[in-house]
Each structure stands twice: as structure tokens, then as C-alpha cells.
Amino acid sequence: AMHRVSTNVNENANAHEYKNQFAPQSKNLASIIRGYKSAVTTYARKNQIEFGWQPRFHEHIIRSMADYHRISNYIINNPAKWHEDKFYQ
């Protein structure tokens, strides 16, 4: 399993220099994930690596260091608990 936490620290977060919230779709998180998955899939197919993608991803804006640590710890520790999951085979 692969998990990813991406960070984008905005030093001007408190400044009121916000642009249009409805920016072009090429600059949102979903388009970045789509491009990443496309590149990895292309690489895997060229190298005959079999794998599958989880059909959806969870997008969450981390607003505090406590939130960041909680989510990071979940990502790091969750694979060790997979055998306890009801979907484990």
C-alpha cells in the first residue's frame, strides 16, 4: 500500500491575497493526483508490474501541526494493522 501526504506551506496564509477559488482545473489536487497516477501506471505497464489503484482518495486540508501528526501517524502505522481489518483476506 502506498500513502502520500503532500504539503504546501503558504507563508501568506493570513494575508488577504486570495485569488478566485474556482481556479482552472489543471491546478487542483485532483488533477495532480490524476497526473501522478497516470505516470505511475505508464511506468508499471512498461515494466510489466501488476498492481491496482484504490478507486478514490481522501482529500483533507491539514490546518494544524496536531492534525498533521495525527494523519502522518495513521499513514505510518495503519499498514501494520491491516491483518485486523474486516476486509483482510
Sequence and secondary structure as in RCSB ss.txt:
>XXXX:A:sequence
AMHRVSTNVNENANAHEYKNQFAPQSKNLASIIRGYKSAVTTYARKNQIEFGWQPRFHEHIIRSMADYHRISNYI
INNPAKWHEDKFYQ
>XXXX:A:secstr
          TTTTSS    SS  GGGSHHHHHHHHHHHHHHHHHHTT      S        SHHHHHHHHHHH
HHGGGGGGGSTT  
